[in-house]
Amino acid sequence: MMENTNRCQSCGMPLSEDELYGKNADGSKNEEYCCYCFESGAFIEPNETLEGMIESCVPFLVEDGTCPNEDSARAMLQEHMPHLKRWAKA
């Protein structure tokens, strides 16, 4: 994953366009999370686990051609996702 691109700190999706950003409780743009993970100042799936998020993201990486198959997508996500803000262990 490219580090110089703004990415959702929950799912890792590139935040390349304003409409992809999540919203804070006051309706302002949230700079850290995407619209699929964060809405109205809260996570859409507050009980999501890292493992669940990885499995949710695998099909998207295969579909968009980032990874050739589910195993390579899963391996990439398992390497990078634990370092995102939502999942990083304090």
N, C-alpha and C positions, 0 to 999 in steps of 0.2 A: 504494500500500500504506500502511496506517495505521502510523505510526511508534510510537504509544503502546501498541500491542499487542505482547506478547512473540511473537517469530517465530523459527522455526528459522534459524540462521545458516548453513545449507547450502542449503535449498530455499525458505525464505521462508514456509513454512506457519505460520498462526497457532497458537500453543501455548495454546489456551484451556482445556484440561482436563489434569489431571495425567497421565492415561494416554497422552497424546500425546508426552510428553517421552521422550527417549532415556535410556539407563542408562549409568552409569559402570561401570568394571571391578568395583567393589565392590557393584554393585547399586543404588547411590543414584541419585537423579534427576539427570540432566544438565540444567542450566538453559539451555543454548545450542542444543541440537540435538534434533530430533524422533526418534521411535521408528523412522521409516522411513529415516532417514539415519545414525543412531548407535545402536550396541548394544554392550554389554559393554566400554565404554571405547574403542571404535574406530568409524571410519566403515564402514558396511556395504559400500559400494563405494569402497574407498580410491583407486582409479585414475580415479574419475569426473572428468570435465572440466566446466568451467563450461558449455560449449556442450551437452554431453550432459545436464547437469542441466536446463538450460532446455528442451530438447526433451522430457525426461521429464515436466516439469511442465505443459507447454502443454495437454494434454488435460484435466487436472484443472481448470484455470481456465475452460475452455469448458464442461465438464460441470457445474460448480457455479454457472455463470452470472456469474462474476466478469468474464469477457470474452465478447463476442458471437461471436468466431471465433478461429481459430488465429493469424492474423496479428496481431491486437490483443494476444492473450495473449503471443505471442513478443516483441512490441515492449515490452510492460510489463516482462516478465522481463529482457530485455536492458538495460533502464534501471535496474532495481532490484537484480538479483541480484549484479552485480559489487561492490556495496557491503556485502554480507553478509560476516561474519568469515571464512568458509571461503575466499572468492574474492577478498577485498580484497588488493590488492598492498601488501606492507609497504614 
